Amino acid sequence: MLKTTIIAVGKLKERAFVELEQEYLKRLRPYAKVKIIELPEVPYHKEKEAGVARRKEAEKIIKRLNPDASITVLDERGELLSTAEFSRRLAPFEATGREIIFIIGSSTGLDKEIKKRANWLLALSPLTFTHNFARVILEEQLYRALTLSAGKIYHK
Amino acid sequence: MLKTTIIAVGKLKERAFVELEQEYLKRLRPYAKVKIIELPEVPYHKEKEAGVARRKEAEKIIKRLNPDASITVLDERGELLSTAEFSRRLAPFEATGREIIFIIGSSTGLDKEIKKRANWLLALSPLTFTHNFARVILEEQLYRALTLSAGKIYHK
């Protein structure tokens, strides 16, 4: 059983995304212990204040990190892989019970301090997705990867 | 104004995906004339009948193709690109008014005859997405790409 925490900066606003998250979390239940930590976005008014906001968000993220966990940051410039490769990357975490944390920034992005702490930078696509999309796609891919490693056919 | 048709095999079943599609189609209205053609999946019972089902689906798709249009097929093994690159690829279609057709298969995939007719194979990600996700992600990316080429900032 995979132990994973998804730390997301910013709320899932639209009902559609909330429904999709609920659906995938429900489907994940037999395969993973998933904890969602949703941190508020730090508001800012001018573009030049974005860096300060990101640093404040980073401090809050860092407080929530289990020092024994492996940290994956979702980043457009990260590694691209197929669902089968993603599944193989999760296998050692399933086997050992070591926690894997996924961090998803808001539209402002993530402070470089967070990326420095990452064991792995993962890209869902070279396309830019909203943080809402990134979050539900990650959840769907976790489900897809874990059912794949459990030997189930899933192509809905 | 981009003229585009999305031909999708299979229905958008869940309400969440229907809502997301409605939202992106609404946002696309100032930038594109989007036509959605949803074709029914041909049912089959045994895995070995999937090929026959795909061929029947292909015949229906082919009937709907405007011979003057450029055809893009969504395919996991297609070209990966950033949102900015996608935007640049759409620019000549925006400029000339030539139609661009996007074809999204069902979970059964697409017949090779459809891929042969494609001017472009486009991958949204090396990850495998459900056809529901692929459809709304394509719509969101069209919106993102067209607002980018219109010089708008969009990072919601």
Interface residues (C-beta under 8 A of the other chain):
Chain A: E14 R15 A16 F17 E19 L20 E23 E76 L80 L81 S82 T83 F86 S107 L124 S125 P126 L127 T128 F129 T130 F133 I137 E140 Q141 R144 H155 K156
Chain B: E14 R15 A16 F17 E19 L20 E23 E76 L80 L81 S82 T83 F86 S107 L124 S125 P126 L127 T128 F129 T130 F133 I137 E140 Q141 R144 H155 K156
